[in-house]
Amino acid sequence: MNDALTRADRISRQGRRSEFDLLRAGAAGLIFLCHFFGLVGELPAEWVEWRTLATFFTSFGSFGTDALLCLCGFFIARSMASSEFRYVPYVKRRLAVLYGPYLCVLGAATVVSLLAPGLSKFE
């Protein structure tokens, strides 16, 4: 608990800005909606409003990706410019954050594909 409080104090001292969090959430939302409507496929012709939304979100999904990558690059560069930055702990944290969920999903997908091969779209 004490570690969490120190981390929260550290974040507030660094001047975390909610505007950037809002931009990140908006960009991630655009990416999610682009992929969602891409997976849904062609909507019925009588769903005019939904077709318009689907067209809008699929056309702006790449903007969400670009915005998210720019924001991430900005925050990584900003943290590296800090006098408190240490490279090895940073790389360890990034590997744990990135590869932990990736390996869990890869393992789950492998188990599902072995147990139920009929669910694969490649068969």
DSSP file with accessible surface (Angstrom, degrees, kcal/mol):
  #  RESIDUE AA STRUCTURE BP1 BP2  ACC     N-H-->O    O-->H-N    N-H-->O    O-->H-N    TCO  KAPPA ALPHA  PHI   PSI    X-CA   Y-CA   Z-CA
    1    1 A M     >        0   0  186      0, 0.0     4,-1.9     0, 0.0     5,-0.2   0.000 360.0 360.0 360.0 -40.9    0.0    0.0    0.0
    2    2 A N  H  >  +     0   0  125      1,-0.2     4,-2.2     2,-0.2     5,-0.2   0.881 360.0  53.9 -63.0 -36.4    2.8    2.4    0.8
    3    3 A D  H  > S+     0   0  117      1,-0.2     4,-2.3     2,-0.2    -1,-0.2   0.898 106.9  51.7 -63.9 -39.6    4.4    1.7   -2.6
    4    4 A A  H  > S+     0   0   64      1,-0.2     4,-2.4     2,-0.2    -2,-0.2   0.900 109.6  49.7 -65.6 -38.4    1.1    2.6   -4.3
    5    5 A L  H  X S+     0   0   95     -4,-1.9     4,-2.5     2,-0.2    -1,-0.2   0.916 110.6  49.3 -66.9 -41.2    0.9    5.9   -2.4
    6    6 A T  H  X S+     0   0   61     -4,-2.2     4,-2.5     2,-0.2    -2,-0.2   0.905 111.0  50.3 -64.5 -39.1    4.5    6.8   -3.3
    7    7 A R  H  X S+     0   0  141     -4,-2.3     4,-2.5     2,-0.2    -2,-0.2   0.920 110.6  49.2 -64.6 -42.6    3.8    6.0   -6.9
    8    8 A A  H  X S+     0   0   53     -4,-2.4     4,-2.4     2,-0.2    -2,-0.2   0.907 111.9  48.9 -63.8 -40.1    0.7    8.2   -6.8
    9    9 A D  H  X S+     0   0   90     -4,-2.5     4,-2.3     2,-0.2    -1,-0.2   0.914 110.6  51.3 -63.5 -40.8    2.7   11.0   -5.2
   10   10 A R  H  X S+     0   0   97     -4,-2.5     4,-1.8     2,-0.2    -2,-0.2   0.917 110.1  49.1 -62.7 -42.6    5.4   10.6   -7.9
   11   11 A I  H  X>S+     0   0   35     -4,-2.5     5,-1.4     1,-0.2     4,-0.6   0.932 112.2  47.5 -64.2 -43.1    2.8   10.8  -10.7
   12   12 A S  H ><5S+     0   0   82     -4,-2.4     3,-0.7     1,-0.2    -1,-0.2   0.872 110.8  52.2 -68.7 -33.5    1.2   14.0   -9.2
   13   13 A R  H 3<5S+     0   0  173     -4,-2.3    -1,-0.2     1,-0.2    -2,-0.2   0.846 103.9  57.5 -67.9 -32.1    4.7   15.5   -8.8
   14   14 A Q  H 3<5S-     0   0  109     -4,-1.8    -1,-0.2    -5,-0.2    -2,-0.2   0.627 116.7-116.5 -73.3 -12.0    5.5   14.8  -12.4
   15   15 A G  T <<5 -     0   0   37     -3,-0.7    -3,-0.2    -4,-0.6     2,-0.1   0.935  33.8-161.3  79.6  46.4    2.4   16.8  -13.4
   16   16 A R      < -     0   0  127     -5,-1.4     2,-0.5     1,-0.1    -1,-0.2  -0.417  11.5-143.5 -61.3 134.1    0.3   14.2  -15.1
   17   17 A R    >>  -     0   0  133     -2,-0.1     4,-1.2     1,-0.1     3,-0.6  -0.858  13.3-151.5-111.2 129.4   -2.2   15.9  -17.2
   18   18 A S  H 3> S+     0   0   84     -2,-0.5     4,-2.3     1,-0.2     5,-0.2   0.749  93.6  69.0 -69.4 -21.5   -5.7   14.7  -17.6
   19   19 A E  H 3> S+     0   0   97      1,-0.2     4,-2.2     2,-0.2    -1,-0.2   0.908 100.6  47.3 -63.1 -39.9   -6.0   16.2  -21.1
   20   20 A F  H <> S+     0   0   51     -3,-0.6     4,-2.6     2,-0.2    -1,-0.2   0.870 109.5  53.4 -68.5 -37.0   -3.5   13.7  -22.4
   21   21 A D  H  X S+     0   0   52     -4,-1.2     4,-2.5     2,-0.2    -2,-0.2   0.898 109.0  49.9 -62.7 -38.8   -5.4   10.9  -20.7
   22   22 A L  H  X S+     0   0  133     -4,-2.3     4,-2.5     2,-0.2    -2,-0.2   0.917 110.8  48.7 -66.1 -42.3   -8.5   12.1  -22.5
   23   23 A L  H  X S+     0   0  101     -4,-2.2     4,-2.5     2,-0.2    -2,-0.2   0.914 112.1  49.3 -62.6 -42.7   -6.7   12.2  -25.9
   24   24 A R  H  X S+     0   0   75     -4,-2.6     4,-2.6     2,-0.2     5,-0.2   0.917 111.4  48.7 -63.2 -43.1   -5.3    8.7  -25.3
   25   25 A A  H  X S+     0   0   62     -4,-2.5     4,-2.4     2,-0.2    -2,-0.2   0.909 112.1  49.3 -64.0 -40.6   -8.8    7.3  -24.3
   26   26 A G  H  X S+     0   0   42     -4,-2.5     4,-2.3     2,-0.2    -2,-0.2   0.922 112.1  47.4 -64.9 -42.3  -10.3    9.0  -27.4
   27   27 A A  H  X S+     0   0    5     -4,-2.5     4,-2.1     2,-0.2    -2,-0.2   0.929 113.0  48.2 -65.7 -43.0   -7.6    7.5  -29.7
   28   28 A A  H  X S+     0   0   47     -4,-2.6     4,-2.6     1,-0.2    -1,-0.2   0.895 110.4  52.8 -64.7 -37.1   -8.0    4.0  -28.2
   29   29 A G  H  X S+     0   0   30     -4,-2.4     4,-2.8    -5,-0.2     5,-0.2   0.907 107.7  50.8 -63.5 -42.3  -11.7    4.3  -28.6
   30   30 A L  H  X S+     0   0   31     -4,-2.3     4,-2.3     2,-0.2    -2,-0.2   0.914 111.4  48.1 -61.0 -41.9  -11.4    5.2  -32.3
   31   31 A I  H  X S+     0   0   34     -4,-2.1     4,-2.4     2,-0.2     5,-0.2   0.937 112.3  49.2 -64.6 -45.0   -9.2    2.2  -32.8
   32   32 A F  H  X S+     0   0  135     -4,-2.6     4,-2.9     1,-0.2    -2,-0.2   0.946 112.8  46.2 -59.8 -48.0  -11.6   -0.1  -30.9
   33   33 A L  H  X S+     0   0   50     -4,-2.8     4,-2.7     2,-0.2     5,-0.3   0.877 110.1  54.5 -65.8 -35.6  -14.6    1.1  -32.9
   34   34 A C  H  X S+     0   0   29     -4,-2.3     4,-1.6    -5,-0.2    -1,-0.2   0.948 113.8  41.1 -61.3 -46.0  -12.7    0.8  -36.2
   35   35 A H  H  X S+     0   0  120     -4,-2.4     4,-2.1     2,-0.2    -2,-0.2   0.888 113.7  54.1 -69.8 -37.0  -11.9   -2.9  -35.4
   36   36 A F  H  X S+     0   0   97     -4,-2.9     4,-2.0    -5,-0.2    -2,-0.2   0.959 112.5  41.4 -61.9 -52.0  -15.4   -3.5  -34.0
   37   37 A F  H  X S+     0   0   17     -4,-2.7     4,-1.3     1,-0.2    -1,-0.2   0.803 112.3  56.9 -69.5 -25.7  -17.2   -2.3  -37.1
   38   38 A G  H  < S+     0   0   51     -4,-1.6    -1,-0.2    -5,-0.3    -2,-0.2   0.867 109.8  44.9 -68.9 -34.6  -14.6   -4.1  -39.3
   39   39 A L  H  < S+     0   0  152     -4,-2.1    -2,-0.2     1,-0.2    -1,-0.2   0.832 106.5  59.5 -76.9 -32.3  -15.4   -7.4  -37.6
   40   40 A V  H  < S-     0   0   68     -4,-2.0    -1,-0.2     1,-0.2    -2,-0.2   0.886  92.8-164.3 -65.2 -36.0  -19.1   -6.9  -37.8
   41   41 A G     <  +     0   0   41     -4,-1.3     2,-0.3    -5,-0.2    -1,-0.2  -0.502  45.1   2.0  86.8-156.8  -18.9   -6.7  -41.6
   42   42 A E  S    S-     0   0  153     -2,-0.2     3,-0.1    -4,-0.1     9,-0.0  -0.486  70.2-145.8 -72.1 127.4  -21.6   -5.3  -43.9
   43   43 A L        -     0   0   18     -2,-0.3    -1,-0.1     1,-0.1    -2,-0.0  -0.591  31.7 -85.9 -90.6 155.0  -24.7   -4.0  -42.0
   44   44 A P    >   -     0   0   51      0, 0.0     3,-1.5     0, 0.0     7,-0.2  -0.219  36.5-118.3 -58.7 149.9  -28.2   -4.4  -43.4
   45   45 A A  T 3  S+     0   0   72      1,-0.3     3,-0.1    -3,-0.1     6,-0.1   0.805 110.5  61.5 -63.1 -29.9  -29.3   -1.6  -45.7
   46   46 A E  T 3  S+     0   0  142      1,-0.2     2,-1.3     2,-0.1    -1,-0.3   0.631  85.0  79.0 -75.9  -9.1  -32.2   -0.5  -43.4
   47   47 A W    <>  +     0   0  123     -3,-1.5     4,-2.5     1,-0.2    -1,-0.2  -0.440  56.5 156.0 -92.3  62.5  -29.7    0.4  -40.6
   48   48 A V  H  >  +     0   0   86     -2,-1.3     4,-2.2     1,-0.2    -1,-0.2   0.898  68.5  49.2 -59.7 -45.5  -28.8    3.7  -42.3
   49   49 A E  H  > S+     0   0  138     -3,-0.3     4,-2.2     1,-0.2    -1,-0.2   0.915 113.4  46.4 -63.4 -42.6  -27.6    5.4  -39.0
   50   50 A W  H  > S+     0   0  140      2,-0.2     4,-2.7     1,-0.2    -1,-0.2   0.878 110.7  52.8 -68.3 -35.8  -25.4    2.4  -38.0
   51   51 A R  H  X S+     0   0   83     -4,-2.5     4,-2.4     2,-0.2    -1,-0.2   0.901 109.4  49.9 -65.5 -37.9  -23.9    2.2  -41.5
   52   52 A T  H  X S+     0   0   90     -4,-2.2     4,-2.4    -5,-0.2    -2,-0.2   0.926 112.4  46.7 -65.4 -44.1  -23.0    5.9  -41.4
   53   53 A L  H  X S+     0   0   72     -4,-2.2     4,-2.9     2,-0.2     5,-0.3   0.908 111.4  51.6 -62.6 -42.9  -21.4    5.4  -38.0
   54   54 A A  H  X S+     0   0   15     -4,-2.7     4,-2.4     1,-0.2     5,-0.2   0.926 111.1  47.5 -61.8 -42.6  -19.5    2.3  -39.2
   55   55 A T  H  X S+     0   0   94     -4,-2.4     4,-1.7     2,-0.2    -1,-0.2   0.924 113.0  49.7 -63.7 -42.7  -18.2    4.2  -42.2
   56   56 A F  H  X S+     0   0   98     -4,-2.4     4,-1.4     1,-0.2    -2,-0.2   0.954 114.5  42.4 -61.2 -51.5  -17.2    7.2  -40.0
   57   57 A F  H  X S+     0   0   38     -4,-2.9     4,-0.6     1,-0.2   -23,-0.2   0.868 113.3  51.0 -70.3 -35.1  -15.3    5.0  -37.5
   58   58 A T  H  < S+     0   0   62     -4,-2.4     4,-0.3    -5,-0.3     3,-0.3   0.843 110.7  50.0 -71.9 -28.2  -13.6    2.8  -40.0
   59   59 A S  H  < S+     0   0   70     -4,-1.7     3,-0.2    -5,-0.2    -1,-0.2   0.790 116.1  41.3 -78.7 -25.4  -12.3    5.8  -41.9
   60   60 A F  H  X S+     0   0   94     -4,-1.4     4,-1.5    -5,-0.2    -1,-0.2   0.351  86.2  95.4-102.5   6.1  -10.9    7.5  -38.8
   61   61 A G  H  X S+     0   0    3     -4,-0.6     4,-1.8    -3,-0.3    -1,-0.2   0.885  82.4  54.5 -63.2 -36.1   -9.4    4.4  -37.2
   62   62 A S  H  > S+     0   0   78     -4,-0.3     4,-2.5     1,-0.2    -1,-0.2   0.852 102.7  57.4 -68.8 -29.6   -6.0    5.1  -38.7
   63   63 A F  H  > S+     0   0  121      2,-0.2     4,-2.7     1,-0.2    -1,-0.2   0.909 104.9  51.9 -64.4 -39.8   -6.1    8.6  -37.1
   64   64 A G  H  X S+     0   0    0     -4,-1.5     4,-2.5     2,-0.2    -2,-0.2   0.909 109.8  49.1 -62.5 -40.3   -6.6    7.0  -33.7
   65   65 A T  H  X S+     0   0   57     -4,-1.8     4,-2.5     2,-0.2     5,-0.2   0.941 112.5  47.1 -64.3 -45.7   -3.6    4.8  -34.3
   66   66 A D  H  X S+     0   0   95     -4,-2.5     4,-2.3     1,-0.2    -2,-0.2   0.922 113.4  48.1 -62.3 -44.4   -1.4    7.7  -35.4
   67   67 A A  H  X S+     0   0   28     -4,-2.7     4,-2.5     2,-0.2    -1,-0.2   0.920 112.1  49.3 -63.8 -42.3   -2.5    9.8  -32.4
   68   68 A L  H  X S+     0   0   46     -4,-2.5     4,-2.6    -5,-0.2    -2,-0.2   0.921 111.7  48.4 -65.3 -41.2   -1.9    7.0  -30.0
   69   69 A L  H  X S+     0   0  115     -4,-2.5     4,-2.4     2,-0.2    -1,-0.2   0.906 112.0  49.5 -66.2 -39.2    1.6    6.3  -31.4
   70   70 A C  H  X S+     0   0   93     -4,-2.3     4,-2.4    -5,-0.2    -2,-0.2   0.930 112.3  47.5 -64.5 -44.6    2.5   10.1  -31.2
   71   71 A L  H  X S+     0   0   20     -4,-2.5     4,-2.5     2,-0.2     5,-0.2   0.922 112.3  49.3 -63.3 -42.6    1.3   10.4  -27.7
   72   72 A C  H  X S+     0   0   51     -4,-2.6     4,-2.5     2,-0.2     5,-0.2   0.921 111.2  49.7 -63.4 -42.6    3.2    7.2  -26.6
   73   73 A G  H  X S+     0   0   40     -4,-2.4     4,-2.5     1,-0.2     5,-0.2   0.910 110.5  51.0 -61.9 -39.5    6.3    8.5  -28.3
   74   74 A F  H  X S+     0   0   95     -4,-2.4     4,-2.4     1,-0.2    -2,-0.2   0.940 112.5  45.1 -62.9 -46.3    5.9   11.9  -26.5
   75   75 A F  H  X S+     0   0   48     -4,-2.5     4,-2.3     2,-0.2    -2,-0.2   0.878 113.0  50.0 -69.9 -36.4    5.5   10.2  -23.1
   76   76 A I  H  X S+     0   0   56     -4,-2.5     4,-2.2    -5,-0.2    -1,-0.2   0.946 113.3  46.1 -66.1 -44.6    8.5    7.8  -23.6
   77   77 A A  H  X S+     0   0   59     -4,-2.5     4,-1.5    -5,-0.2    -2,-0.2   0.907 112.5  51.6 -63.8 -39.3   10.7   10.7  -24.7
   78   78 A R  H  X S+     0   0   97     -4,-2.4     4,-0.5    -5,-0.2    -1,-0.2   0.907 110.8  46.8 -65.2 -40.9    9.6   12.8  -21.8
   79   79 A S  H >< S+     0   0   49     -4,-2.3     3,-0.8     1,-0.2    -1,-0.2   0.868 110.8  52.8 -71.0 -32.0   10.3   10.1  -19.3
   80   80 A M  H 3< S+     0   0   82     -4,-2.2    -1,-0.2     1,-0.2    -2,-0.2   0.792 102.9  58.5 -71.9 -25.5   13.7    9.4  -20.8
   81   81 A A  H 3< S+     0   0   86     -4,-1.5    -1,-0.2    -5,-0.2    -2,-0.2   0.640  85.6 104.5 -78.1 -13.0   14.6   13.1  -20.5
   82   82 A S  S X< S-     0   0   49     -3,-0.8     3,-1.2    -4,-0.5    -3,-0.0  -0.337  76.6-131.5 -68.2 148.3   14.0   12.9  -16.7
   83   83 A S  T 3  S+     0   0  107      1,-0.2    -1,-0.1    -2,-0.0    -4,-0.0   0.717 107.3  59.1 -72.2 -18.2   17.1   12.9  -14.5
   84   84 A E  T 3  S+     0   0  120     -5,-0.1    -1,-0.2     2,-0.0     2,-0.2   0.447  78.5 123.3 -87.5  -1.0   15.5    9.9  -12.6
   85   85 A F    <   -     0   0   44     -3,-1.2     2,-0.4    -6,-0.1    -5,-0.1  -0.413  38.0-174.7 -69.5 132.5   15.4    7.7  -15.7
   86   86 A R     >  -     0   0  158     -2,-0.2     4,-1.5     1,-0.1     5,-0.1  -0.996  15.5-150.9-127.2 127.6   17.1    4.4  -15.6
   87   87 A Y  H  > S+     0   0  147     -2,-0.4     4,-2.5     2,-0.2     5,-0.2   0.918  88.2  50.2 -68.4 -49.5   17.3    2.3  -18.7
   88   88 A V  H  > S+     0   0   88      1,-0.2     4,-2.5     2,-0.2     5,-0.2   0.944 112.6  45.5 -62.7 -48.3   17.4   -1.3  -17.4
   89   89 A P  H  > S+     0   0   61      0, 0.0     4,-2.4     0, 0.0    -1,-0.2   0.902 112.7  53.8 -61.7 -34.0   14.4   -1.0  -15.0
   90   90 A Y  H  X S+     0   0   33     -4,-1.5     4,-2.6     2,-0.2    -2,-0.2   0.942 109.4  46.3 -62.9 -47.1   12.5    0.7  -17.8
   91   91 A V  H  X S+     0   0   44     -4,-2.5     4,-2.6     1,-0.2     5,-0.2   0.916 111.8  51.7 -64.1 -41.1   13.1   -2.1  -20.3
   92   92 A K  H  X S+     0   0  144     -4,-2.5     4,-2.2    -5,-0.2    -1,-0.2   0.927 111.8  46.6 -61.2 -44.3   12.2   -4.7  -17.6
   93   93 A R  H  X S+     0   0  148     -4,-2.4     4,-2.6    -5,-0.2     5,-0.2   0.920 112.7  49.4 -63.7 -44.1    8.9   -2.9  -16.9
   94   94 A R  H  X S+     0   0   94     -4,-2.6     4,-2.7     1,-0.2     5,-0.3   0.907 110.9  49.6 -63.3 -41.7    8.1   -2.5  -20.6
   95   95 A L  H  X>S+     0   0   87     -4,-2.6     4,-2.6     2,-0.2     5,-0.5   0.918 112.7  47.3 -63.7 -41.1    8.8   -6.2  -21.3
   96   96 A A  H  X5S+     0   0   68     -4,-2.2     4,-1.3    -5,-0.2    -2,-0.2   0.923 115.2  45.6 -66.4 -40.9    6.5   -7.3  -18.4
   97   97 A V  H  <5S+     0   0   90     -4,-2.6    -2,-0.2    -5,-0.2    -1,-0.2   0.908 122.7  34.7 -69.3 -40.7    3.8   -4.9  -19.5
   98   98 A L  H  X5S+     0   0   92     -4,-2.7     4,-1.1    -5,-0.2    -2,-0.2   0.930 124.6  36.3 -81.8 -47.5    3.9   -5.9  -23.2
   99   99 A Y  H  X5S+     0   0  124     -4,-2.6     4,-2.6    -5,-0.3     5,-0.2   0.729 103.9  69.4 -86.4 -20.2    4.8   -9.6  -23.2
  100  100 A G  H  X<S+     0   0   34     -4,-1.3     4,-1.9    -5,-0.5     5,-0.2   0.991 109.2  33.6 -59.4 -59.8    2.8  -10.6  -20.1
  101  101 A P  H  > S+     0   0   79      0, 0.0     4,-2.6     0, 0.0     5,-0.3   0.892 117.5  56.8 -63.9 -36.1   -0.6  -10.2  -21.7
  102  102 A Y  H  X S+     0   0  131     -4,-1.1     4,-2.6     1,-0.2    -2,-0.2   0.938 109.0  44.5 -60.6 -47.4    0.7  -11.2  -25.1
  103  103 A L  H  X S+     0   0  103     -4,-2.6     4,-2.5     2,-0.2    -1,-0.2   0.867 112.0  53.5 -68.4 -33.6    1.9  -14.6  -23.9
  104  104 A C  H  X S+     0   0   94     -4,-1.9     4,-2.5    -5,-0.2    -2,-0.2   0.939 112.8  43.0 -64.5 -46.3   -1.3  -15.2  -21.9
  105  105 A V  H  X S+     0   0  102     -4,-2.6     4,-2.8     2,-0.2     5,-0.2   0.910 113.8  51.6 -67.5 -40.1   -3.5  -14.6  -25.0
  106  106 A L  H  X S+     0   0   80     -4,-2.6     4,-2.2    -5,-0.3    -2,-0.2   0.927 111.8  47.3 -62.1 -42.4   -1.1  -16.6  -27.2
  107  107 A G  H  X S+     0   0   34     -4,-2.5     4,-2.5     2,-0.2    -2,-0.2   0.922 112.8  48.3 -64.4 -44.1   -1.3  -19.5  -24.7
  108  108 A A  H  X S+     0   0   57     -4,-2.5     4,-2.7     1,-0.2     5,-0.2   0.920 112.0  49.5 -63.5 -42.1   -5.1  -19.3  -24.4
  109  109 A A  H  X S+     0   0   55     -4,-2.8     4,-2.5     2,-0.2    -1,-0.2   0.891 110.7  50.7 -65.0 -37.4   -5.4  -19.2  -28.2
  110  110 A T  H  X S+     0   0   65     -4,-2.2     4,-1.9    -5,-0.2    -2,-0.2   0.932 111.3  47.5 -65.6 -43.7   -3.1  -22.2  -28.5
  111  111 A V  H  X S+     0   0   79     -4,-2.5     4,-2.5     1,-0.2     5,-0.2   0.939 113.6  47.7 -62.9 -45.3   -5.1  -24.2  -26.0
  112  112 A V  H  X S+     0   0   77     -4,-2.7     4,-2.8     1,-0.2    -1,-0.2   0.922 111.4  50.4 -63.6 -41.7   -8.4  -23.3  -27.7
  113  113 A S  H  < S+     0   0   58     -4,-2.5    -1,-0.2     1,-0.2    -2,-0.2   0.841 113.3  46.2 -68.3 -29.7   -7.1  -24.2  -31.1
  114  114 A L  H  < S+     0   0  133     -4,-1.9    -1,-0.2    -5,-0.2    -2,-0.2   0.870 118.2  41.2 -77.2 -36.7   -5.9  -27.6  -29.9
  115  115 A L  H  < S+     0   0  140     -4,-2.5    -2,-0.2     1,-0.2    -3,-0.2   0.813 131.3  23.1 -79.8 -33.1   -9.1  -28.4  -28.0
  116  116 A A    ><  +     0   0   34     -4,-2.8     3,-1.8    -5,-0.2     4,-0.3  -0.610  63.6 167.7-134.2  76.5  -11.5  -27.2  -30.7
  117  117 A P  G >  S+     0   0   64      0, 0.0     3,-1.3     0, 0.0     6,-0.2   0.749  72.7  71.2 -64.6 -20.5   -9.8  -27.1  -34.1
  118  118 A G  G 3  S+     0   0   66      1,-0.3     5,-0.1    -3,-0.1    -5,-0.1   0.697  87.4  65.1 -69.2 -17.8  -13.2  -26.6  -35.8
  119  119 A L  G <  S+     0   0  135     -3,-1.8    -1,-0.3    -7,-0.2     2,-0.1   0.652  78.4 105.0 -79.0 -12.7  -13.3  -23.0  -34.4
  120  120 A S    X   -     0   0   48     -3,-1.3     3,-0.8    -4,-0.3     0, 0.0  -0.427  65.5-147.6 -70.9 138.3  -10.2  -22.0  -36.5
  121  121 A K  T 3  S+     0   0  181      1,-0.2    -1,-0.1    -2,-0.1    -3,-0.0   0.578  94.5  64.3 -81.5  -6.0  -11.0  -19.9  -39.5
  122  122 A F  T 3         0   0  182      0, 0.0    -1,-0.2     0, 0.0    -2,-0.1   0.451 360.0 360.0 -93.8  -1.0   -8.0  -21.5  -41.4
  123  123 A E    <         0   0  167     -3,-0.8    -5,-0.0    -6,-0.2     0, 0.0  -0.594 360.0 360.0 -95.8 360.0   -9.5  -25.0  -41.4
